[in-house]
Amino acid sequence: MSNNRALRATVLAATFGAAGLLGAGIASAHVTANIYGSEPQKGGSGAIVLRVPNEEEDAGTIKVEIDFKQEYAISSVRYKPVPGWTAQVVKTQLPSPVKDGKNLDVTNPVTSIVFTAQPGSGLAKGTDQFQEFEVTASNLPSNVDEIALPAVQTYDNGQVVRWDQAQTGAEEPEHPAPTVHLAASTGSDHDMSVSPASDSASTSTDNTARWLGGAGLVVGALGLGVGGGAVLRGRRAAK
């Protein structure tokens, strides 16, 4: 059992390590949208992590705005608190409703969420730091395969960088908009599913319990055998 655990741990470490190296080499200098669990489904909800690197040698990042298109009709966005940062979810009242991913009317969809660094916080100048901002959004649109989440990055020297360019050809633009692919709907939302690590731990615990239970039965049987032998020996001695 310990060998199997060690093997699984080695394989997972190698896999995530390779993925991390590839990701760092491909888009370490861009604002990116990442999914660390099940891929969000059309019409469902999903947890999205925006990774924002600091790119200026002489300025630090103090504000990050993530925009949601009105036509996505996102009715709810929640965020995970980030120490040293405040967050504000912005909704916009529309003159007429738009349909969300579940074909429901939405008149005031979420159009942005703004993270602002508190005094003394934020990303330091240079290119060594990044910050991740985790949000969950619902209901996701059902009529597109991919959603774009343009981001606006503000530095403490007043510089503003807009990550909003769409990729139209083979060459990547200078400031591409973060994007998230949406999986086909299966009729159930899996963004809260158990992670592989948790599932493995559960399986391992279950196997351990079964092994201990079997061992207990064996020990019990041996105890009965020893006790029975003692009784027979006692009877023979009495005779």
N, C-alpha and C positions, 0 to 999 in steps of 0.2 A: 504493500500500500504506500509506504513512504517513497519507494522508488517511483511509483506512478505519479505521486504528488510532485516530486522533484522534476520528473520529465515534463509534466504539464507546466510547471513554473518556468522551466528553461525555455520551452517553446513559446509561451506567452511573452516572456521577457524579450526574446529575440524578435518576435513579431512586432511588438510595440516599439522596440528600439529601432528596428528598420523603418517602421512607419514614421517615427519621429524624425529620423535623419532625412528621409525623403521630403517630409513636410517642411523641415527647416531649410532644405536646399531649394525647394520650389518657390515658397511664398513667405519666407520669414520676414520680408520687408514690407508686406502688404497687410492691410486690415482684412481679415478673413472671417467667414462664418463657418463654424465647425459643429458637427454633430457627434457627441460622444456616447450615444446609445443607439436605439432603434431609429431608423430613418423616418422622419415625419411622413404621415400619410395625407393625401388630399382630403380636405374636408375635416381633418382631425386637428389635434394640437401637437405641438412639438417643442422640445427644449433646444435652444440655439445658443451657442457660445461665440461671442464676437471677440476675436483676439486682436488687440491694438498694440502695435509696437511703436516705440518712440524712434523717430528717424532724424531728428535734428541734433547736431553736435552742440549747439549753443542755446537750445530751448527745450523745455519740458512740456508734456501734454497735460492740460488742465481741464479739458472738456471733450466729451465724445457724444455725438448725437447719432442715433440710429433711426432711419426713416422707413416708414411703411406706406406703400402706395395706397391711395384711397380705394382704388378698384379691388384691392385684396379684401376689403371689408373685414379687417381684423377687429373683432369686438372686445377682446381682452388680451392684455399683455401684463405679465407679472415679471418681477426681476428678483434676482438673488442679491441681497445687500453686499456691497463691497466696502471693506473698511477704508475710511478716509474719503469716501465719495458719497454724494447724495444723488438721488434719482427722481425724475419727474416724468410721468406718463402723460402724453399730450393727446387729446381727442379733438376732432374737428366736426362741427355740426354741418351736415350737408343739406343742400336745398331739396334733394330728393333721395330716397333710400337706395342703397346698393345691396345686391344679394351676396351673402357670404357662402362659404363652402358647403353649408348644409341647406342652401336655398332659403335662408331666413333674411328678412329685411334688417339692414343696419343703417341707422341715420347718423350716428356719431362714431365712426371707426377710429381706432388708434392710428395716428399718423406719425408719431415719433416717440422716442424715449430718450431723455437727455441725462447723461451722467456728468456731474460736475465735481471736481476735486475740491475738498475743503482746504483752507489755508495750511500750507506746510505739507500737503499731500500731493498726489498726482504722480506722473512719471517723470523721473529725473532726466535732465538733458543728456544727450549721447544716444548711442544705439545698443545699449546693453539691456534695457528693460522693456517689458511688455505687460499689459494688463488684460485680463479676460472678464467680460461682462456677460453673465448668463441670464437669458430671458426665456419665458414660455409664452407662446402665442396661440390663440384660437379665435374663431375657427379658421383654419388655413384654407386658401382657395382650392377649388376642385377643378378649375378649368385651365390650369397651367401646370407644366411639369417642373417648373423652377421659379422660385421667387428671388427677387433682387432686394437687397437691404442696403441702400446707399448710406454711407457714414460720413459725418463731418468731424474732422479732428482739429481741435484748436490748441495752439501752443501759447505759452506764457509771454511770448514776445509779440503776440497779436497775429501771427501767421495762421491761416486757415487752409487746411487741405481737404478737398472733397473727393471722397472715394465713391464715384458715381458713374464711371465710364463703363459702357457695355462692350463686351468683346464681340466684334462683328466678323473677324477673320482669324487666321491662324496666329497672328501676332498679338500678344497680350498688351492691352493699353497700359499707360503709365500709372493710372490710378483706377484700377478695376473695382467695380462695385462688388461687395461680398454677395455670394449667391448660395441658395440652399435648394437641393433637389428634393422633390416630393415623390414619394412612392405611391403606387396605385392603392386605392382604398380597399381594405379587406373586410370592411364592415365593423371593425373594432380598432380602437386607438391603442397603440403599443408604446407610447412615449414613456410610460411608467413601468415598463417591463423590468424584470429582474435582470441584473447584469450577469454576464457569463461567470464572473468571479464569484458572485453570490450563489449562482446555481451550482457551481463546482463545489463550493463549501458545503452547500446543503446535501449534495450527493455524497460527498466524503463523510459528512457526519452520519448520514443514514447508513452508509456501508460500515462505518465504525460501530454503530449501535447494533447492527445485525451480527457483526463478528463477535462483539462482546456477549450478545445474547446466546449465540451458538456455543461460545466458550463456557458460558455459565451452565448450559445444559450438559455439556460434557463433564464439567467438574461435579455437577450434581449427580450424574450417573455414576461417576467413579466413587463418590461418597456413599451412595447406596450400596455399591458393590462391596466396599470396604466394611460398611456396617453389617451387611448380610453375612460376610465371612466371619466377622467377630462373633455374631450370634451363633453360628454353626459350631465354631470352636468352643464356645462356652457350653453348649449342649453336650458336645462330645466329652468335655472334661467332667461334667456333672455325672454322666453315666459311668 
